[in-house]
Every structure is written in C-alpha cells, then in structure tokens.
Amino acid sequence: MQQLLPQREILIPDTCEPQKAVEYINSYIKQSECPNLSVDISFMNIIDACYVSTMCSTSHYVKYPEGKVSWLVSSKLTEEFTKDLGLGNSEFWINN
C-alpha cells in the first residue's frame, strides 16, 4: 500500500548510477545510526530502483534486523517487482 511520505530527513544518493548509489547508501548505513531510514530514489528508473532498494534493504537488515527503510520511488511497480523477495524491512512511497 502506498502512502504519503511524512516530513523527515531523507537520504538522496548523489548519483544516478545504481552501483554507485548502492555504495553511497551502504556507506551511510555502515557509518550512521539509522535503524529507520528514508531514501529518495524517485529519480531512478524502475529496474535501477528495484536493484538499489533490494541491495540496500538487505544491508540495512544485517545491521538493523528490527529497522525499516522507507523508499521514495517514482512508481508502484518498484514495490510490485520486489514483493516476492520478502524485504520485510522495506516500505515504498510514491513521489507524485
């Protein structure tokens, strides 16, 4: 289910390249105290957003098994494509 993203600090990767975005977000996860993290990848296409959200949600889960990652994406298809992966620590919000 998509909802409006509440006002809070949001991490925005400084690149459109998916691998570099994964490195950027994972570095932030490693260096920061962020059991609940919000990330804006709404500027990425669906395939790249699926890749980045899957890789980084997994890294986040390793450090924070009880944490959550809120992903701001451009399409509900990102959530639909990743739902079978069982990323229980992820939620997807649509950037309108």
ZANUPA-861161 format. One line per field, with one value per atom (N, C-alpha, C, CB): chain; x, y, z; atom name; residue in one letter. Coordinates in pm, 1 decimal, always signed. Each point is the difference from the previous one (the first is absolute). Glycine has a CB too. Layout:
N
chaine c(A; ...)
px c(X; ...)
py c(Y; ...)
pz c(Z; ...)
atome c(CA; ...)
residu c(a; ...)
END
This chain:
96
chaine c(A; A; A; A; A; A; A; A; A; A; A; A; A; A; A; A; A; A; A; A; A; A; A; A; A; A; A; A; A; A; A; A; A; A; A; A; A; A; A; A; A; A; A; A; A; A; A; A; A; A; A; A; A; A; A; A; A; A; A; A; A; A; A; A; A; A; A; A; A; A; A; A; A; A; A; A; A; A; A; A; A; A; A; A; A; A; A; A; A; A; A; A; A; A; A; A; A; A; A; A; A; A; A; A; A; A; A; A; A; A; A; A; A; A; A; A; A; A; A; A; A; A; A; A; A; A; A; A; A; A; A; A; A; A; A; A; A; A; A; A; A; A; A; A; A; A; A; A; A; A; A; A; A; A; A; A; A; A; A; A; A; A; A; A; A; A; A; A; A; A; A; A; A; A; A; A; A; A; A; A; A; A; A; A; A; A; A; A; A; A; A; A; A; A; A; A; A; A; A; A; A; A; A; A; A; A; A; A; A; A; A; A; A; A; A; A; A; A; A; A; A; A; A; A; A; A; A; A; A; A; A; A; A; A; A; A; A; A; A; A; A; A; A; A; A; A; A; A; A; A; A; A; A; A; A; A; A; A; A; A; A; A; A; A; A; A; A; A; A; A; A; A; A; A; A; A; A; A; A; A; A; A; A; A; A; A; A; A; A; A; A; A; A; A; A; A; A; A; A; A; A; A; A; A; A; A; A; A; A; A; A; A; A; A; A; A; A; A; A; A; A; A; A; A; A; A; A; A; A; A; A; A; A; A; A; A; A; A; A; A; A; A; A; A; A; A; A; A; A; A; A; A; A; A; A; A; A; A; A; A; A; A; A; A; A; A; A; A; A; A; A; A; A; A; A; A; A; A; A; A; A; A; A; A)
px c(+84.0; -84.0; +88.7; -184.4; +158.1; +75.6; -68.5; +84.3; -1.3; -49.1; +85.1; -84.5; +39.2; +80.6; +114.4; -199.5; +318.1; +118.3; -6.0; +134.0; -124.0; -0.8; +125.7; -137.7; +128.8; +114.3; +108.5; -151.7; +268.2; +116.9; +121.5; -139.2; +253.9; +123.0; +6.9; +117.0; -80.9; +5.0; +138.9; -247.0; +304.5; +128.8; -21.9; +91.8; -14.3; -8.9; +138.4; -190.8; +204.3; +130.2; +44.7; -51.1; +180.3; +54.3; +35.3; +88.1; -150.2; +28.4; -122.3; +242.4; -250.1; -106.1; +45.7; -89.7; +219.2; +52.2; -34.8; +188.5; -258.8; -48.7; +109.2; -185.6; +297.5; +105.4; +60.1; +50.4; -29.1; +52.9; -102.0; +142.7; -270.4; -104.2; -2.2; -136.0; +152.2; +7.2; +119.3; -108.3; +222.8; +119.1; -22.9; +145.6; -207.1; -27.6; -93.8; +32.4; -141.6; -98.3; +57.5; -185.9; +255.0; +59.4; +106.5; -45.9; +120.5; +98.3; -70.4; +154.1; -264.8; -77.6; -52.4; -65.2; +13.4; -52.1; +111.4; -173.0; +289.4; +113.1; +48.7; +66.3; -63.1; +58.5; -99.5; +163.1; -291.5; -100.2; -86.7; -1.0; -58.4; -100.0; -134.7; +138.6; -189.5; -120.1; -91.6; +130.4; -185.7; -89.8; -125.8; +85.8; -125.3; -110.8; +52.7; -175.3; +179.8; +64.7; -98.2; +221.6; -217.5; -78.4; +95.9; -193.0; +166.7; +88.3; -84.2; +170.5; -130.9; -68.6; +76.0; -89.5; +29.5; +56.3; -103.0; +146.7; -233.1; -107.7; +50.8; -147.5; +272.3; +58.6; +52.5; +59.8; -63.3; +50.7; -112.0; +178.9; -140.2; -100.0; -35.8; +89.1; -191.4; -53.7; +102.8; -227.2; +297.4; +98.8; +110.2; -49.0; +103.1; +105.3; -52.3; +109.8; -231.5; -59.1; -19.4; -115.2; +75.5; -14.1; +134.5; -195.7; +297.3; +134.7; +51.0; +45.9; -52.9; +52.5; -77.1; +70.2; -201.5; -78.7; +23.9; -173.1; +188.0; +25.0; +136.4; -145.6; +248.7; +135.4; +14.3; +87.7; -140.8; +18.0; -92.5; +68.6; -187.9; -87.9; +63.3; -201.7; +268.9; +68.6; +113.3; -58.8; +138.9; +109.4; -54.7; +139.6; -247.3; -60.7; -51.1; -64.7; +4.7; -52.9; +111.2; -186.3; +302.0; +112.4; +38.2; +84.5; -85.1; +38.3; -117.1; +171.9; -290.9; -119.7; -114.0; +69.9; -69.0; -105.9; -141.1; +168.1; -178.8; -130.7; -29.5; +22.6; +66.7; -14.0; -88.7; +223.5; -240.0; -81.5; +70.6; -211.0; +194.2; +46.1; -122.5; +231.7; -252.9; -108.1; +60.2; -134.4; +88.0; +51.5; -99.2; +126.0; -80.3; -80.3; +32.1; -3.4; -95.4; +20.6; -98.0; +82.1; -59.7; -83.3; -121.4; +203.9; -206.2; -108.2; -28.4; +63.2; -190.6; -37.1; +53.4; -205.8; +250.3; +56.2; +126.0; -95.7; +168.6; +120.4; -37.6; +108.9; -211.4; -46.3; -52.9; -56.5; -18.2; -56.0; +109.7; -202.9; +308.4; +108.7; +84.0; +4.9; +1.9; +84.8; -77.4; +150.6; -283.0; -79.3; +30.6; -177.5; +208.3; +29.2; +136.3; -143.6; +224.7; +131.6; -7.5; +100.3; -213.7; -17.9; +80.6; -45.1; +53.4; +72.5; -90.6; +136.1; -145.7; -91.4; +35.8; -41.7; +163.1; +41.1; -17.7; +163.0; -228.3; -15.3; -144.5; +200.5; -220.4; -129.6; +23.0; -99.3; +5.0; +15.5; -104.8; +94.0; -48.8; -85.2; +13.4; +25.5; -133.6; +0.6; +20.6; -150.6; +244.8; +26.6; -88.9; +241.5; -341.8; -92.9; +45.6; -186.4)
py c(-117.4; +117.4; +124.1; -124.5; +218.1; +123.5; +107.3; -60.7; +144.6; +108.7; +122.1; -160.0; +272.4; +121.1; -8.6; +134.4; -92.4; -4.2; +111.9; -101.1; +68.4; +105.6; +85.9; -146.7; +267.0; +90.9; -52.3; +196.0; -223.6; -39.3; +5.2; -147.7; +131.8; +5.8; -119.0; +122.1; -94.9; -103.7; -3.7; +27.6; -146.7; -19.7; -5.8; -124.0; +202.6; +1.3; -31.8; +170.7; -284.0; -33.3; +109.4; -244.8; +265.1; +107.4; -47.8; +107.0; -214.9; -55.8; -71.9; -24.2; +15.6; -76.4; -142.6; +214.7; -240.5; -133.0; -94.3; +98.7; -207.5; -86.5; -56.3; -56.9; +9.8; -57.2; +105.8; -168.3; +288.1; +107.4; +43.1; +76.7; -81.2; +32.5; -103.3; +110.1; -236.0; -106.1; +24.2; -164.3; +196.5; +27.0; +120.5; -95.7; +199.2; +121.5; -30.0; +138.8; -208.2; -30.6; -97.6; +39.9; -143.5; -96.8; +63.8; -180.2; +273.8; +73.1; +79.9; +14.5; +47.7; +74.6; -94.2; +168.4; -282.6; -97.5; -45.4; -76.4; +49.9; -49.1; +105.1; -146.1; +273.3; +105.7; +70.1; +31.0; -47.8; +77.3; -88.9; +167.0; -106.0; -65.2; +27.2; +26.4; -125.5; +23.0; -122.1; +160.6; -200.3; -116.0; +24.1; -61.3; +187.8; +36.7; +102.9; -46.9; +7.3; +78.4; +29.1; -102.4; +223.7; +37.9; +37.0; +81.5; -136.8; +21.8; +37.4; -164.1; +272.0; +44.6; -49.0; +203.5; -299.2; -47.0; +18.4; -167.5; +265.3; +23.2; +47.2; +54.0; -13.5; +44.7; -116.9; +215.6; -337.1; -117.9; -70.6; -26.3; -45.1; -81.6; -120.9; +74.7; -146.0; -108.5; -110.5; +51.2; -92.3; -108.2; +40.6; -77.2; +197.2; +47.1; +16.0; +116.5; -66.9; +16.6; -135.0; +208.7; -309.7; -134.9; -53.3; -42.9; +60.3; -46.1; +70.4; -46.2; +178.4; +77.6; -31.4; +182.1; -184.8; -25.6; -141.1; +161.5; -259.0; -137.7; -13.0; -83.1; +133.8; -11.7; +74.3; -21.0; +141.1; +81.6; -42.9; +189.3; -236.0; -52.3; -121.3; +84.5; -166.2; -117.4; +42.5; -131.4; +227.8; +50.3; +62.3; +41.5; +31.7; +64.1; -106.2; +200.3; -306.3; -106.4; -69.4; -32.8; +15.6; -65.0; +80.4; -94.6; +226.8; +85.1; +25.4; +107.2; -94.1; +33.7; -96.7; +244.4; -365.6; -96.7; +48.9; -179.2; +269.1; +53.4; +135.0; -121.1; +170.1; +132.0; +0.4; +53.0; +66.3; +20.1; +95.3; -40.3; +15.7; +93.0; +43.9; -109.6; +238.9; +56.8; +49.8; +65.7; -119.1; +35.1; +91.1; -218.1; +333.5; +90.7; -31.5; +183.2; -235.1; -46.3; +68.7; -221.9; +204.2; +67.8; -81.5; +114.7; -243.1; -86.1; -111.7; +52.3; -88.8; -111.5; -133.0; +125.7; -127.4; -122.1; -44.6; +65.0; +27.9; -36.8; -94.5; +220.8; -187.5; -86.0; -132.8; +204.1; -200.1; -122.0; -95.0; +129.1; -74.2; -83.8; -60.2; +140.8; -75.8; -49.6; -75.2; +190.0; -193.8; -58.6; -147.5; +162.9; -239.2; -142.8; -26.7; -43.0; +147.0; -15.9; -0.3; +110.9; -76.1; -3.6; +104.3; -238.2; +358.0; +108.4; +59.4; +51.2; -120.8; +40.2; +131.1; -237.1; +284.3; +125.8; +118.7; -127.4; +105.9; +107.6; +40.6; -82.7; +212.3; +50.8; +100.6; -36.7; +44.1; +82.6; +110.6; -196.3; +315.3; +118.4; +56.8; +50.1; -1.1; +53.5; +148.9; -182.6; +230.7; +143.7; +51.9; -22.8; +98.9; +53.8; +133.6; -121.4)
pz c(+0.0; +0.0; +0.0; +121.5; -209.3; -6.2; +83.6; -228.9; +291.8; +82.4; -25.0; +174.1; -122.0; -9.1; +98.4; -72.1; +30.4; +84.5; +102.6; -186.9; +316.3; +101.6; -9.2; +149.6; -97.6; -1.6; +94.1; -53.5; +0.9; +78.0; -91.1; +153.4; -94.0; -78.7; -94.6; +186.6; -311.4; -102.1; -62.9; -45.1; +36.5; -65.8; -151.1; +202.4; -275.8; -146.6; -55.4; +1.5; -70.9; -59.0; -96.0; +22.7; -31.0; -83.1; -141.4; +207.9; -253.3; -132.4; -54.7; +60.7; -191.9; -67.2; -33.3; -95.2; +110.6; -29.3; +114.8; -137.9; +109.4; +108.1; +90.8; -149.6; +93.6; +84.8; +92.5; -179.3; +127.8; +83.9; +104.7; -190.6; +156.0; +97.6; +113.0; -181.7; +146.4; +101.7; +92.2; -159.2; +102.1; +81.4; +91.8; -182.3; +130.1; +77.5; +117.3; -208.0; +180.9; +104.5; +101.4; -163.1; +115.8; +92.6; +88.4; -165.9; +111.4; +79.4; +110.7; -201.2; +165.1; +99.1; +109.1; -177.1; +138.0; +96.1; +94.4; -167.9; +112.9; +79.2; +100.3; -192.8; +150.7; +81.9; +92.5; -181.2; +158.0; +73.6; +87.8; -184.5; +281.3; +84.5; -67.1; +218.4; -290.7; -80.3; -3.2; -138.5; +253.5; -2.9; -83.7; +224.9; -237.6; -87.3; -99.0; +180.6; -305.3; -104.2; -112.2; +57.8; -110.8; -117.7; -111.7; +143.3; -262.7; -114.2; -122.2; +93.4; -159.1; -121.4; -122.6; +120.2; -191.5; -126.4; -111.5; +122.3; -104.6; -96.1; -135.6; +190.9; -198.5; -125.8; -83.6; +110.9; -55.6; -70.5; -74.9; +173.1; -278.4; -70.1; +86.9; -227.2; +188.5; +83.1; +24.2; -89.7; -12.4; +14.1; +97.2; -234.6; +219.0; +89.3; +142.1; -192.5; +207.3; +133.3; +68.8; -78.8; +3.1; +56.6; +47.2; -150.6; +68.9; +34.9; +125.8; -242.9; +243.8; +112.5; +127.7; -158.1; +151.1; +121.0; +53.1; -81.4; -6.4; +43.7; +66.8; -185.6; +120.8; +54.8; +132.7; -232.8; +239.2; +120.6; +113.6; -146.0; +114.1; +105.1; +66.2; -123.7; +43.9; +54.6; +92.5; -206.1; +164.3; +84.9; +128.3; -205.3; +192.4; +117.0; +97.6; -140.5; +88.2; +84.6; +79.7; -165.1; +103.0; +69.0; +124.8; -220.2; +210.0; +112.8; +94.7; -145.6; +90.9; +79.0; -33.9; +7.3; +48.4; -32.8; +35.7; +36.1; +58.3; +39.4; -65.5; +216.8; -301.1; -60.8; -123.2; +87.1; -143.4; -121.0; -95.3; +131.7; -260.8; -102.8; -79.5; -14.1; +8.8; -80.2; -130.2; +206.4; -315.8; -132.5; -70.2; -14.7; -28.3; -80.5; -145.4; +180.5; -253.5; -137.3; -94.9; +86.5; -215.1; -99.3; -43.0; -77.6; +110.6; -47.1; +99.9; -236.7; +245.9; +87.7; -53.0; +68.0; -192.9; -57.1; +72.5; -219.0; +277.8; +75.4; +113.3; -57.4; +130.4; +109.4; -54.0; +136.2; -243.8; -57.4; -47.4; -68.5; +7.7; -50.1; +112.4; -204.5; +320.1; +109.2; +107.4; -43.9; +36.3; +109.2; +25.2; -55.4; -47.8; +17.2; +62.9; -195.9; +209.9; +61.8; +152.3; -198.5; +254.2; +144.1; +75.3; -25.0; -30.6; +67.6; +107.6; -209.7; +320.2; +106.2; +67.2; +35.1; -55.5; +62.8; -94.1; +139.3; -253.0; -98.1; -15.4; -119.0; +99.5; -39.8; -111.3; +231.6; -322.8; -119.1; -1.1; -126.3; +96.9; -7.3; -140.5; +249.8; -303.1; -135.9; +3.8; -77.0; -4.3; -13.9; -111.7; +81.7; -46.1; -101.5; -50.0; +106.1)
atome c(N; CA; C; CB; N; CA; C; CB; N; CA; C; CB; N; CA; C; CB; N; CA; C; CB; N; CA; C; CB; N; CA; C; CB; N; CA; C; CB; N; CA; C; CB; N; CA; C; CB; N; CA; C; CB; N; CA; C; CB; N; CA; C; CB; N; CA; C; CB; N; CA; C; CB; N; CA; C; CB; N; CA; C; CB; N; CA; C; CB; N; CA; C; CB; N; CA; C; CB; N; CA; C; CB; N; CA; C; CB; N; CA; C; CB; N; CA; C; CB; N; CA; C; CB; N; CA; C; CB; N; CA; C; CB; N; CA; C; CB; N; CA; C; CB; N; CA; C; CB; N; CA; C; CB; N; CA; C; CB; N; CA; C; CB; N; CA; C; CB; N; CA; C; CB; N; CA; C; CB; N; CA; C; CB; N; CA; C; CB; N; CA; C; CB; N; CA; C; CB; N; CA; C; CB; N; CA; C; CB; N; CA; C; CB; N; CA; C; CB; N; CA; C; CB; N; CA; C; CB; N; CA; C; CB; N; CA; C; CB; N; CA; C; CB; N; CA; C; CB; N; CA; C; CB; N; CA; C; CB; N; CA; C; CB; N; CA; C; CB; N; CA; C; CB; N; CA; C; CB; N; CA; C; CB; N; CA; C; CB; N; CA; C; CB; N; CA; C; CB; N; CA; C; CB; N; CA; C; CB; N; CA; C; CB; N; CA; C; CB; N; CA; C; CB; N; CA; C; CB; N; CA; C; CB; N; CA; C; CB; N; CA; C; CB; N; CA; C; CB; N; CA; C; CB; N; CA; C; CB; N; CA; C; CB; N; CA; C; CB; N; CA; C; CB; N; CA; C; CB; N; CA; C; CB; N; CA; C; CB; N; CA; C; CB; N; CA; C; CB; N; CA; C; CB; N; CA; C; CB; N; CA; C; CB; N; CA; C; CB; N; CA; C; CB; N; CA; C; CB; N; CA; C; CB; N; CA; C; CB; N; CA; C; CB; N; CA; C; CB; N; CA; C; CB; N; CA; C; CB; N; CA; C; CB; N; CA; C; CB; N; CA; C; CB; N; CA; C; CB)
residu c(m; m; m; m; q; q; q; q; q; q; q; q; l; l; l; l; l; l; l; l; p; p; p; p; q; q; q; q; r; r; r; r; e; e; e; e; i; i; i; i; l; l; l; l; i; i; i; i; p; p; p; p; d; d; d; d; t; t; t; t; c; c; c; c; e; e; e; e; p; p; p; p; q; q; q; q; k; k; k; k; a; a; a; a; v; v; v; v; e; e; e; e; y; y; y; y; i; i; i; i; n; n; n; n; s; s; s; s; y; y; y; y; i; i; i; i; k; k; k; k; q; q; q; q; s; s; s; s; e; e; e; e; c; c; c; c; p; p; p; p; n; n; n; n; l; l; l; l; s; s; s; s; v; v; v; v; d; d; d; d; i; i; i; i; s; s; s; s; f; f; f; f; m; m; m; m; n; n; n; n; i; i; i; i; i; i; i; i; d; d; d; d; a; a; a; a; c; c; c; c; y; y; y; y; v; v; v; v; s; s; s; s; t; t; t; t; m; m; m; m; c; c; c; c; s; s; s; s; t; t; t; t; s; s; s; s; h; h; h; h; y; y; y; y; v; v; v; v; k; k; k; k; y; y; y; y; p; p; p; p; e; e; e; e; g; g; g; g; k; k; k; k; v; v; v; v; s; s; s; s; w; w; w; w; l; l; l; l; v; v; v; v; s; s; s; s; s; s; s; s; k; k; k; k; l; l; l; l; t; t; t; t; e; e; e; e; e; e; e; e; f; f; f; f; t; t; t; t; k; k; k; k; d; d; d; d; l; l; l; l; g; g; g; g; l; l; l; l; g; g; g; g; n; n; n; n; s; s; s; s; e; e; e; e; f; f; f; f; w; w; w; w; i; i; i; i; n; n; n; n; n; n; n; n)
END
